[in-house]
Amino acid sequence: MADVIDTRRAAWDAAQASVIGALLIWPEETAGMIFQQARASYFGTASYRHVFEAAHGLWENRKPIDVVTVLAAAGDEYKQTMADCMEATPTGTNLQEYLHILRDEARLSALQDAAAGIVWAHSEAEAVAAYEECGRLLRDTDMIEDLSWTDLISDYLDRMNSQEPADYLDWGIKPLNDVMFVSPGKFVVLAADSSVGKTALALQLAYHIAATGKKVLFFSLETDKESLEDRLMAEKQVAGIDMNRTKLRALTTEDYLRATDAGQRSNSIPLRVIRHADSIAQIRNRTVMHKADVIFIDYLQIIEESGERRWDVVTKISMALHRMAQQLGTVVVALSQVTPPDSGSLTMNDLRESKQIKHDADFVLMMENDNTFPSARKLTIAKNKDGKRNQRLLLSFDPVHMTFSPAKRKEPSEVPGQGAPMFDLDDDEGGENPFEQLPL
């Protein structure tokens, strides 16, 4: 093992010297590639790192790079270091390979240091900090893409001709699938006032997505474990057990059979509920640990974050969730509270405590009661970066089974008597679009 470590250290040292040497010998040909792919932190030897930083400072200020200018910036005491690097550089042809070795060995060394920090931690806080550093290093791929217009068109045509289906989330509600094309790395906000049913809808969506094979985490920051269990078992797609019988602990023989069947199917449903993960760091760590494809967070405004004012706190949370989705390639669905307007329907301006949420989100769904019928909910796509927005879908809520289904309001002539409007479930896979287009 010691021999392997010594060999890798020698390779890292040689790569550091060769990158510096190539920069000094062939600056015009190599500077762009080196400064795009290398960082000062990749140089474990202090003298090499100092020379690199001196050259990088010249590059950023658009000053010429050669042996004389770099020596002037670094200092005369680094003359021998620079001479040794140039002498140790056999060729500039293999520069890309030197850069790969430089990056890989630097990252491995940093990971080993972070892992040692866990082993030798004096407290749980120190161990958690070292663990988070490991996660940050694993996520930090440093893959900068520099694409020409030709590259982009070629990639587009390749995707269009691919036999692989597009990787969009299946929400389990067909009208949503038809207009919301949510791919990995997107940030979705589901907003509603208290007691409208956003947690129930989120659980329904999370379970269905997991049933399609996606790894799903449901971060519950507010709802207790027993309530989550009761709601999930009430859903028709899970077990369909009457919520009232669950609350009264009066399950029938058929209910027990349904629960047992749900248990037998559970190993094929990659859904996990995470509780007591109250900070962005904890949420991110669990997401990385379980390699989650999709995470649901219930709800955004109660994530712990520092800040003197609530606007600052929620703004930082929103920006962190947006950044996490992009960096991890995970779909982040965050539930959000709203401040209902005095009149009219909800808009994105009603998202509670920070307007940053509407700027960060790729999709915003606003859910509210339809006052013409107690079981109806209006679900509005207020923001849709990849499609139409301001479309409203009518949902029918079954509180006994905690399930939402698309519905159509019957025309007045279809409603028997003069009572409240009635709704039909929209089970037709075809037919007309059930969305109502709102004015922009």
HUFENDA-V287266 format. One record per pair of residues at least 24 apart in sequence whose ideal C-beta (glycine too) atoms are under 6 Angstrom apart, sorted by the first residue. I is the first residue (numbers start at 1). J is the second residue. If there is no record, write none. Layout:
i=I j=J
i=I j=J
This chain:
i=11 j=101
i=12 j=105
i=15 j=98
i=15 j=101
i=15 j=102
i=16 j=43
i=16 j=45
i=16 j=48
i=17 j=85
i=17 j=88
i=18 j=89
i=18 j=98
i=19 j=98
i=19 j=102
i=20 j=48
i=20 j=51
i=20 j=85
i=21 j=85
i=21 j=86
i=21 j=88
i=21 j=89
i=22 j=89
i=22 j=92
i=22 j=95
i=23 j=55
i=24 j=67
i=24 j=86
i=25 j=86
i=26 j=92
i=27 j=65
i=27 j=66
i=30 j=95
i=31 j=59
i=31 j=65
i=35 j=59
i=37 j=99
i=42 j=102
i=42 j=103
i=42 j=106
i=47 j=81
i=51 j=78
i=110 j=137
i=111 j=137
i=132 j=281
i=135 j=285
i=135 j=288
i=139 j=327
i=169 j=209
i=170 j=212
i=171 j=205
i=172 j=208
i=175 j=393
i=175 j=406
i=175 j=434
i=179 j=387
i=181 j=386
i=182 j=331
i=184 j=329
i=185 j=325
i=185 j=326
i=185 j=329
i=186 j=331
i=186 j=362
i=187 j=321
i=187 j=322
i=187 j=325
i=187 j=332
i=187 j=361
i=187 j=362
i=188 j=333
i=188 j=363
i=189 j=334
i=189 j=336
i=189 j=361
i=189 j=364
i=190 j=335
i=190 j=365
i=191 j=336
i=191 j=338
i=191 j=351
i=191 j=366
i=192 j=367
i=193 j=338
i=193 j=340
i=196 j=367
i=197 j=397
i=198 j=335
i=198 j=367
i=199 j=223
i=199 j=298
i=200 j=231
i=200 j=402
i=201 j=404
i=202 j=296
i=202 j=335
i=203 j=231
i=203 j=232
i=204 j=235
i=206 j=296
i=207 j=271
i=209 j=294
i=210 j=269
i=210 j=270
i=210 j=271
i=211 j=269
i=214 j=293
i=214 j=294
i=215 j=270
i=215 j=292
i=215 j=293
i=216 j=271
i=216 j=294
i=217 j=272
i=217 j=274
i=217 j=290
i=217 j=292
i=217 j=295
i=218 j=273
i=218 j=296
i=219 j=274
i=219 j=277
i=219 j=283
i=219 j=297
i=220 j=273
i=220 j=275
i=220 j=298
i=221 j=302
i=228 j=273
i=231 j=402
i=234 j=401
i=234 j=402
i=235 j=402
i=235 j=403
i=236 j=401
i=236 j=403
i=238 j=262
i=240 j=401
i=242 j=400
i=243 j=400
i=278 j=304
i=279 j=304
i=280 j=320
i=284 j=324
i=287 j=330
i=292 j=330
i=294 j=331
i=295 j=332
i=296 j=333
i=297 j=334
i=298 j=335
i=299 j=335
i=300 j=334
i=300 j=336
i=301 j=337
i=301 j=352
i=310 j=353
i=311 j=354
i=314 j=353
i=314 j=354
i=315 j=354
i=315 j=356
i=318 j=356
i=318 j=357
i=318 j=360
i=322 j=360
i=348 j=382
i=372 j=421
i=373 j=420
i=373 j=421
i=390 j=438
i=390 j=440
i=391 j=435
i=391 j=437
i=392 j=436
i=392 j=438
i=393 j=435
i=396 j=423
i=406 j=434
